[in-house]
Amino acid sequence: MEYKKMREYTHEEFVELVKNLSEEELLELSANYGGYPVLFRMALDERICHIPFIQTGAAIIIRNENGQILLQERTDRDKWGLPGGCQDLGEGLRFTAVREAFEETGIKLDPNEIKLIDTLSGESRKNSYPNGDIVYNNTSLYLADVSMEDASNLKGDSETKRLRFFNPKDVPENLMDADLIKSYINYIS
């Protein structure tokens, strides 16, 4: 099925579209729109988008041979963060981390070779999106070590303004994922 761009739908059009889709078609649609939680949030009436929503996802520390970590400057706000995002329906969190890393950095990782650092949730994972959506993220944080060759072939997606490696203690102040980076620093200490 051919879909319009997300922002081209009115709320009513989007609800009508979603009402008539099968589970398989919903999964296809969600893959086009940033994952199932994003699809669900789009279906909310804008008058109630301020109701907090819980979403599950994964983020990944991509570390180069110099011990620097890769951060992504996002296009939707003036902030830096780790590659990561929402879990798709039926997807394991290791696969979420690997998929998001590839989409946002171009780096291919093996889900069996990444290490779980921590799972973070609660107030530190609260996020407000530019459209007014409020979410509390339950985030599994993973670690992947990459070669300098892998680290030199970076290519971001539409969410990525730029990608850059930083020493963990020298990350920018305008940071989205300070709690995740703090967890990583505790992990390596």
Secondary structure by P-SEA (a helix, b strand, c coil): ccccccccccaaaaaaaaaaccaaaaaaaaaacccaaaaaaaaccccccccbbbbbbbbbbccccccbbbbbbcccccccccccccccccccaaaaaaaaaaacccbbbbcccccccccccccccccccccbbbbbcbbbbbbbbbcaaaaabbbbcccccccccccccccccccccaaaaaaaaaaac
